[in-house]
């Protein structure tokens, strides 16, 4: 199950329990809605409560990242899992966004709210 919240250009996604294909499709629809209106959103993924993921979701995520890797400005991943941290590091191969991993939500939010040079 996931929860989603859109605040301006920020899309916040929290995964609770198993991350399924249906959950990913919900995330995908949210992102594509923003991107289709010309936005370059920031993403906040809170994966601290994620218990695992399905194989079909992982495959869909790879396809999505390859197709939409340039659609984001910044991606913050919150986790305390070394496996998720390593996976996020690999994800950087597919996206042009600035992607960082945090173990603290306040630090992630502070980074996402920083102004960037034009």
C-alpha positions as a printed NumPy array, in Angstrom:
array([[  0.   ,   0.   ,   0.   ],
       [  1.144,   3.543,  -0.679],
       [  0.039,   6.991,   0.328],
       [  0.603,   9.924,  -1.984],
       [  0.571,  13.659,  -1.5  ],
       [  1.121,  16.424,  -4.028],
       [  2.261,  19.809,  -2.687],
       [  3.24 ,  22.231,  -5.412],
       [  6.072,  20.606,  -7.338],
       [  6.694,  18.01 ,  -4.603],
       [  5.256,  14.522,  -4.874],
       [  5.539,  12.59 ,  -1.601],
       [  5.083,   8.822,  -1.659],
       [  5.128,   6.593,   1.412],
       [  5.216,   2.821,   1.006],
       [  3.591,   0.789,   3.77 ],
       [  4.075,  -2.973,   3.635],
       [  4.595,  -4.614,   0.26 ],
       [  5.086,  -2.363,  -2.784],
       [  2.901,  -3.897,  -5.495],
       [  2.332,  -3.282,  -9.19 ],
       [ -1.033,  -1.635,  -8.399],
       [  0.775,   0.735,  -6.019],
       [  3.345,   1.58 ,  -8.664],
       [  0.606,   2.263, -11.229],
       [ -0.959,   4.729,  -8.745],
       [  2.428,   6.461,  -8.399],
       [  2.926,   6.421, -12.179],
       [ -0.475,   8.066, -12.797],
       [  0.328,  10.791, -10.268],
       [  3.705,  11.525, -11.868],
       [  2.442,  11.445, -15.431],
       [ -0.346,  13.853, -14.47 ],
       [  2.24 ,  16.361, -13.241],
       [  4.672,  15.846, -16.115],
       [  1.946,  16.145, -18.766],
       [  1.318,  19.695, -17.544],
       [  4.961,  20.658, -18.057],
       [  6.069,  20.252, -14.438],
       [  9.452,  18.909, -13.369],
       [  8.522,  17.522,  -9.959],
       [ 10.655,  16.641,  -6.987],
       [ 10.007,  13.219,  -5.46 ],
       [ 10.113,  12.206,  -1.833],
       [ 10.023,   8.425,  -1.383],
       [  9.624,   7.294,   2.21 ],
       [ 10.532,   3.595,   2.191],
       [ 11.134,   3.124,   5.917],
       [  7.956,   1.032,   6.31 ],
       [  8.345,  -0.938,   3.076],
       [  8.341,  -4.672,   3.813],
       [  9.272,  -5.732,   0.292],
       [  8.137,  -5.48 ,  -3.305],
       [  6.733,  -7.696,  -6.008],
       [  8.799,  -8.727,  -9.021],
       [  6.308,  -7.227, -11.472],
       [  6.532,  -3.886,  -9.656],
       [ 10.327,  -3.954,  -9.866],
       [ 10.169,  -4.628, -13.611],
       [  7.658,  -1.793, -14.132],
       [  9.883,   0.558, -12.124],
       [ 12.857,  -0.223, -14.359],
       [ 10.814,   0.445, -17.51 ],
       [  9.399,   3.656, -16.045],
       [ 12.84 ,   4.93 , -14.999],
       [ 14.268,   4.313, -18.445],
       [ 11.359,   6.146, -20.115],
       [ 11.041,   9.032, -17.643],
       [ 14.54 ,   9.427, -16.211],
       [ 14.702,  13.085, -17.218],
       [ 11.301,  14.082, -15.877],
       [ 12.419,  14.876, -12.318],
       [ 14.542,  17.571, -10.684],
       [ 15.39 ,  15.908,  -7.372],
       [ 14.581,  12.575,  -5.792],
       [ 14.953,  12.015,  -2.052],
       [ 14.71 ,   8.462,  -0.738],
       [ 14.234,   7.945,   2.994],
       [ 15.315,   4.531,   4.228],
       [ 17.34 ,   2.75 ,   6.85 ],
       [ 17.893,  -0.298,   4.634],
       [ 21.302,  -0.854,   3.068],
       [ 19.645,  -2.857,   0.281],
       [ 17.362,   0.071,  -0.636],
       [ 20.309,   2.465,  -0.432],
       [ 22.278,   0.27 ,  -2.833],
       [ 19.254,   0.01 ,  -5.161],
       [ 18.905,   3.803,  -5.173],
       [ 22.561,   4.105,  -6.097],
       [ 21.936,   1.824,  -9.094],
       [ 18.849,   3.829, -10.013],
       [ 21.106,   6.821, -10.66 ],
       [ 22.201,   5.074, -13.844],
       [ 18.714,   5.576, -15.287],
       [ 17.759,   9.06 , -14.109],
       [ 19.253,  12.477, -14.671],
       [ 17.712,  13.868, -11.466],
       [ 19.821,  14.575,  -8.425],
       [ 19.07 ,  11.497,  -6.276],
       [ 20.044,  11.296,  -2.612],
       [ 19.335,   8.836,   0.185],
       [ 18.475,  10.   ,   3.702],
       [ 17.674,   8.282,   6.971],
       [ 15.919,  11.381,   8.36 ],
       [ 12.764,  12.926,   6.9  ],
       [ 13.594,  16.466,   8.063],
       [ 16.965,  16.336,   6.289],
       [ 15.321,  15.068,   3.101],
       [ 12.697,  17.821,   3.204],
       [ 15.349,  20.486,   3.868],
       [ 17.353,  19.309,   0.858],
       [ 14.284,  19.244,  -1.392],
       [ 13.333,  22.779,  -0.363],
       [ 16.812,  24.245,  -1.061],
       [ 16.993,  26.63 ,  -3.966],
       [ 19.178,  25.569,  -6.869],
       [ 21.297,  27.826,  -9.019],
       [ 19.653,  28.712, -12.364]])
